[in-house]
Amino acid sequence: MAMEQCEQVDSSLSDTLTGTKHLSSLSDTLTETKHMSSSAKDLFKIYRCQPYRFPDLMPAHIQSIDLLKGKWVQKNSERRWTFVDDDCGTWEDKVEAIHDHGMSITWNLLKGKVPHKLYSSLKVVHQFFVRGNGCDAEVTLHYQKKDAKYPEPYEYMNFLMKMLEAADKAETDEE
């Protein structure tokens, strides 16, 4: 992803994403739900316990993920994501919440040169729901823009959905 792509808004996604306004025009939420072939339990396991697998699942995009603090399976753990494209750089996040019963995990972006140009905060919630032969995976992206003229982070949501699809593919290929 080139830097422009990291910051670009993909207007084709606007039809599939739901935005919910909050206190100001700077704070907002994007949510997308997608049915996956894998079980909710298997996908939650990757996000909760095995995020280090993403460089293997998405080698064209993610170079490495390093654990900076805590344990992979632990709330308050901190991780550094290094992207293949140097223009995207490295990002650091912190796992804010893990809900095993509800199969959800929440993380906050702590550092990231590219996203912090436009957004003061980015928080992601992944939640997995058992549905028939597979699951529904919901990704919620809470954000606060630094300026009202900045775009909504559709590109980031698109990338989060690609991560989900890569995890789903890996789990269905293993079956």
Residue frames relative to the residue before (quaternion, step in Angstrom):
aa qw qx qy qz dx dy dz
M 1.0000 0.0000 0.0000 0.0000 0.00 0.00 0.00
A 0.3240 -0.7247 0.5706 0.2104 3.57 -0.77 0.98
M 0.6862 -0.4913 0.3333 0.4204 3.56 -1.23 0.44
E 0.6336 0.5246 -0.3396 0.4561 3.57 0.99 -0.81
Q 0.6496 0.5092 -0.3181 0.4664 3.58 1.02 -0.78
C 0.6185 0.5473 -0.3454 0.4456 3.59 1.06 -0.71
E 0.7565 0.3767 -0.1899 0.4997 3.57 1.06 -0.75
Q 0.5604 0.6461 -0.3723 0.3603 3.58 1.24 -0.43
V 0.3509 -0.7020 0.5766 0.2272 3.53 -1.13 0.69
D 0.2646 -0.7468 0.5901 0.1552 3.55 -0.83 0.99
S 0.2638 -0.8172 0.4911 0.1462 3.56 -0.03 1.28
S 0.5739 0.5901 -0.3993 0.4036 3.59 1.12 -0.40
L 0.6258 0.5425 -0.3390 0.4463 3.59 1.19 -0.44
S 0.5399 0.6706 -0.4042 0.3089 3.58 1.10 -0.56
D 0.6256 0.5366 -0.3466 0.4478 3.60 1.13 -0.47
T 0.7422 0.4142 -0.2302 0.4739 3.60 1.09 -0.60
L 0.6746 0.4741 -0.2955 0.4825 3.59 1.20 -0.24
T 0.2875 -0.7462 0.5783 0.1617 3.52 -1.11 0.73
G 0.1336 -0.7879 0.5965 0.0741 3.58 -0.76 0.98
T 0.1076 -0.7787 0.6162 0.0478 3.56 -1.02 0.83
K 0.3386 -0.7648 0.5131 0.1929 3.58 -0.56 1.13
H 0.2037 -0.7623 0.6039 0.1124 3.54 -1.14 0.75
L 0.8700 -0.1437 0.0750 0.4657 3.57 -1.17 -0.59
S 0.8140 0.0569 -0.0142 0.5778 3.58 0.92 -0.77
S 0.6402 -0.5180 0.3863 0.4154 3.54 -1.27 0.12
L 0.6034 0.5648 -0.3577 0.4346 3.60 1.24 -0.16
S 0.7158 0.3783 -0.2326 0.5389 3.60 1.13 -0.61
D 0.1407 0.7906 -0.5819 0.1286 3.55 -0.92 0.87
T 0.2615 -0.7422 0.5976 0.1537 3.53 -1.36 0.13
L 0.1281 -0.7380 0.6565 0.0896 3.54 -1.11 0.79
T 0.0306 -0.7909 0.6111 0.0007 3.58 -1.00 0.83
E 0.0333 0.7718 -0.6347 0.0198 3.54 -1.03 0.82
T 0.1255 -0.7714 0.6220 0.0472 3.54 -1.03 0.90
K 0.0006 0.8007 -0.5977 0.0401 3.55 -0.94 0.92
H 0.4100 -0.6847 0.5408 0.2659 3.57 -1.02 0.79
M 0.1338 -0.7930 0.5935 0.0332 3.56 -0.91 1.00
S 0.5396 -0.6359 0.4548 0.3124 3.57 -1.20 0.56
S 0.6391 0.5381 -0.3188 0.4477 3.58 1.10 -0.67
S 0.5695 -0.5730 0.4514 0.3791 3.53 -1.27 0.32
A 0.6198 -0.5375 0.4211 0.3868 3.55 -1.23 0.52
K 0.6394 0.5515 -0.3132 0.4346 3.57 0.98 -0.90
D 0.6836 0.4909 -0.2894 0.4561 3.60 0.91 -0.91
L 0.6799 0.4708 -0.3002 0.4754 3.59 0.92 -0.83
F 0.6247 0.5290 -0.3373 0.4649 3.59 0.98 -0.79
K 0.6192 0.5611 -0.3358 0.4347 3.58 1.02 -0.81
I 0.6408 0.5125 -0.3303 0.4664 3.60 0.96 -0.80
Y 0.7146 0.4509 -0.2642 0.4651 3.59 0.79 -0.99
R 0.7129 0.4613 -0.2596 0.4600 3.58 0.97 -0.82
C 0.8366 0.2393 -0.0657 0.4884 3.58 0.80 -1.05
Q 0.8217 0.2649 -0.0859 0.4972 3.59 1.07 -0.65
P 0.1550 0.8115 -0.5546 0.0995 3.63 0.82 0.77
Y 0.5394 0.6329 -0.3879 0.3975 3.58 1.23 -0.40
R 0.5691 0.6040 -0.3765 0.4117 3.62 1.25 -0.21
F 0.5331 0.6842 -0.4016 0.2939 3.60 1.12 -0.52
P 0.6055 0.5328 -0.3960 0.4390 3.68 0.93 -0.51
D 0.6654 0.4687 -0.3009 0.4969 3.62 1.10 -0.62
L 0.6744 0.4981 -0.2899 0.4616 3.57 1.09 -0.70
M 0.7962 0.1458 -0.0476 0.5853 3.59 1.16 -0.68
P 0.0029 0.8665 -0.4991 0.0000 3.62 0.73 1.02
A 0.6230 0.5434 -0.3499 0.4407 3.61 1.14 -0.44
H 0.7637 0.3675 -0.1808 0.4990 3.59 1.24 -0.40
I 0.7992 0.2276 -0.0977 0.5477 3.57 0.91 -0.92
Q 0.3026 -0.7772 0.5316 0.1474 3.56 -0.64 1.18
S 0.7930 -0.1637 0.1427 0.5691 3.59 0.85 -0.94
I 0.1403 -0.7231 0.6643 0.1266 3.49 -1.41 0.31
D 0.0895 -0.8077 0.5828 0.0036 3.54 -0.68 1.15
L 0.3850 -0.6897 0.5668 0.2343 3.51 -1.11 0.79
L 0.2040 -0.8118 0.5410 0.0817 3.59 -0.61 1.15
K 0.8005 0.0053 0.0543 0.5968 3.57 1.07 -0.77
G 0.7988 0.2802 -0.2114 0.4885 3.58 -1.05 0.76
K 0.5375 -0.5737 0.4979 0.3662 3.53 -1.26 -0.64
W 0.6684 -0.5199 0.3484 0.4020 3.56 -1.17 0.59
V 0.7584 0.4064 -0.1964 0.4702 3.58 0.96 -0.86
Q 0.6213 0.6102 -0.2834 0.4017 3.58 1.28 0.09
K 0.4996 -0.6009 0.5391 0.3141 3.52 -1.18 0.75
N 0.7976 0.2590 -0.2549 0.4814 3.58 -1.16 0.79
S 0.4251 0.6637 -0.5056 0.3509 3.61 1.17 0.22
E 0.2182 -0.7625 0.5978 0.1170 3.54 -1.20 0.64
R 0.1028 -0.8062 0.5826 -0.0069 3.52 -1.01 0.95
R 0.2381 -0.7323 0.6167 0.1636 3.55 -1.23 0.55
W 0.1734 -0.7692 0.6123 0.0586 3.54 -0.83 1.13
T 0.0988 -0.7794 0.6175 0.0375 3.59 -0.74 1.06
F 0.2543 -0.7940 0.5412 0.1093 3.53 -0.71 1.14
V 0.6108 -0.5679 0.4134 0.3654 3.56 -1.18 0.61
D 0.6983 0.4267 -0.2542 0.5154 3.58 0.94 -0.90
D 0.4288 -0.7334 0.4726 0.2342 3.57 -0.54 1.20
D 0.6081 0.5720 -0.3570 0.4191 3.60 1.10 -0.60
C 0.6554 0.4747 -0.3129 0.4972 3.60 1.19 -0.44
G 0.2997 -0.8174 0.4536 0.1907 3.56 1.24 -0.39
T 0.5942 -0.5183 0.4462 0.4233 3.50 -1.12 -0.81
W 0.1647 -0.7555 0.6284 0.0849 3.51 -1.22 0.66
E 0.1591 -0.7588 0.6189 0.1256 3.54 -1.16 0.55
D 0.0528 -0.7990 0.5990 0.0076 3.53 -1.03 0.87
K 0.2602 -0.7344 0.6072 0.1559 3.51 -1.37 0.29
V 0.3926 -0.6943 0.5496 0.2486 3.56 -0.91 0.94
E 0.2357 -0.8181 0.5170 0.0892 3.55 -0.48 1.25
A 0.8103 -0.0360 0.0685 0.5808 3.58 0.97 -0.82
I 0.0598 -0.7462 0.6619 0.0378 3.53 -1.22 0.70
H 0.0340 -0.7846 0.6189 -0.0145 3.56 -0.78 1.07
D 0.2818 -0.8029 0.5054 0.1435 3.55 -0.12 1.32
H 0.6660 0.5113 -0.3123 0.4444 3.58 0.87 -0.93
G 0.7541 0.3637 -0.1946 0.5110 3.60 0.95 -0.86
M 0.3285 -0.7814 0.4644 0.2567 3.58 1.37 0.04
S 0.4997 0.6132 -0.4699 0.3918 3.56 0.63 1.18
I 0.0882 -0.7597 0.6427 0.0438 3.51 -1.26 0.59
T 0.1409 -0.7869 0.5996 0.0388 3.57 -1.00 0.92
W 0.0262 0.7906 -0.6116 0.0153 3.55 -0.97 0.85
N 0.2835 -0.7417 0.5916 0.1397 3.53 -1.27 0.66
L 0.4116 -0.6716 0.5529 0.2717 3.54 -1.05 0.75
L 0.2185 -0.7869 0.5676 0.1042 3.57 -0.78 1.07
K 0.8006 0.0062 0.0498 0.5971 3.57 0.92 -0.97
G 0.3119 0.7150 -0.5894 0.2099 3.51 -1.18 0.68
K 0.3972 -0.7657 0.4564 0.2183 3.53 -0.28 1.29
V 0.7026 0.4765 -0.2827 0.4465 3.60 0.79 -0.97
P 0.7325 0.4071 -0.2871 0.4640 3.67 0.63 -0.91
H 0.6695 0.5115 -0.3193 0.4338 3.60 1.02 -0.65
K 0.4755 0.6283 -0.4602 0.4091 3.60 1.24 0.07
L 0.7979 0.3112 -0.1219 0.5016 3.55 1.03 -0.89
Y 0.8005 0.2637 -0.0934 0.5301 3.58 1.07 -0.76
S 0.3858 -0.7109 0.5358 0.2422 3.58 -0.96 0.86
S 0.8093 0.0035 -0.0052 0.5874 3.57 1.13 -0.55
L 0.0456 -0.7410 0.6694 0.0283 3.50 -1.29 0.66
K 0.0288 0.7755 -0.6288 0.0479 3.56 -0.82 1.03
V 0.1378 -0.8037 0.5776 0.0384 3.57 -0.89 0.99
V 0.0907 -0.7575 0.6446 0.0498 3.54 -1.08 0.86
H 0.1056 -0.7513 0.6494 0.0517 3.55 -0.90 1.03
Q 0.0613 0.7882 -0.6104 0.0484 3.58 -0.87 0.95
F 0.1979 -0.7976 0.5677 0.0494 3.53 -1.01 0.96
F 0.1199 -0.8010 0.5865 0.0080 3.56 -0.86 1.08
V 0.4536 -0.6683 0.5175 0.2824 3.59 -0.91 0.92
R 0.1214 0.7758 -0.6081 0.1168 3.59 -0.82 1.04
G 0.8400 -0.1755 0.1032 0.5029 3.59 -0.46 1.18
N 0.7649 -0.2554 0.2525 0.5347 3.54 -0.87 -1.04
G 0.7536 0.2543 -0.2120 0.5679 3.55 0.45 1.19
C 0.3947 -0.6963 0.5298 0.2805 3.53 -1.07 -0.74
D 0.3692 -0.6352 0.6074 0.3019 3.49 -1.39 0.11
A 0.1512 -0.7772 0.6080 0.0594 3.54 -0.85 1.01
E 0.1217 -0.7944 0.5941 0.0327 3.54 -0.77 1.10
V 0.0906 -0.7676 0.6338 0.0308 3.54 -0.91 0.98
T 0.0554 -0.7841 0.6182 -0.0046 3.55 -0.79 1.08
L 0.1108 -0.7885 0.6047 0.0171 3.54 -0.81 1.08
H 0.1232 -0.7674 0.6282 0.0353 3.56 -0.54 1.26
Y 0.0769 0.8166 -0.5676 0.0708 3.59 -0.86 0.85
Q 0.1578 -0.7364 0.6436 0.1364 3.49 -1.36 0.31
K 0.3228 -0.7488 0.5536 0.1693 3.53 -0.73 1.15
K 0.4915 -0.6468 0.4943 0.3094 3.56 -1.17 0.58
D 0.7851 0.0696 -0.0200 0.6151 3.56 1.19 -0.54
A 0.5744 -0.6256 0.4099 0.3327 3.59 -0.99 0.81
K 0.6369 0.5434 -0.3369 0.4307 3.62 1.13 -0.54
Y 0.5625 0.6071 -0.3941 0.3996 3.62 1.21 -0.30
P 0.5397 -0.6595 0.4219 0.3096 3.59 -1.08 0.70
E 0.5597 -0.5289 0.4966 0.4006 3.51 -1.33 0.27
P 0.5041 -0.6973 0.4240 0.2828 3.62 -1.03 0.69
Y 0.0301 0.8301 -0.5535 0.0595 3.59 0.71 1.06
E 0.6154 0.5540 -0.3501 0.4379 3.61 1.04 -0.71
Y 0.6502 0.4988 -0.3179 0.4767 3.58 1.00 -0.76
M 0.6388 0.5087 -0.3291 0.4741 3.58 0.97 -0.81
N 0.6199 0.5385 -0.3378 0.4600 3.58 0.97 -0.81
F 0.6666 0.4937 -0.3021 0.4698 3.59 0.92 -0.87
L 0.6320 0.5267 -0.3294 0.4633 3.62 0.98 -0.80
M 0.6572 0.4924 -0.3095 0.4795 3.58 1.04 -0.73
K 0.6171 0.5253 -0.3452 0.4734 3.62 1.08 -0.65
M 0.6112 0.5333 -0.3460 0.4715 3.59 1.07 -0.72
L 0.6520 0.5214 -0.3046 0.4586 3.56 0.93 -0.92
E 0.6606 0.5041 -0.2992 0.4690 3.58 0.94 -0.90
A 0.6420 0.5152 -0.3238 0.4664 3.60 1.03 -0.76
A 0.6474 0.5005 -0.3179 0.4790 3.59 0.99 -0.79
D 0.6409 0.5235 -0.3184 0.4624 3.58 0.98 -0.83
K 0.6500 0.5164 -0.3098 0.4634 3.57 0.93 -0.90
A 0.6517 0.5171 -0.3185 0.4544 3.59 0.92 -0.89
E 0.6853 0.4801 -0.2884 0.4655 3.59 0.93 -0.87
T 0.6825 0.4629 -0.3065 0.4753 3.62 0.92 -0.76
D 0.6167 0.5342 -0.3478 0.4620 3.64 1.12 -0.56
E 0.6490 0.5282 -0.3161 0.4470 3.60 1.13 -0.64
E 0.6069 0.5891 -0.3568 0.3967 3.60 1.14 -0.53
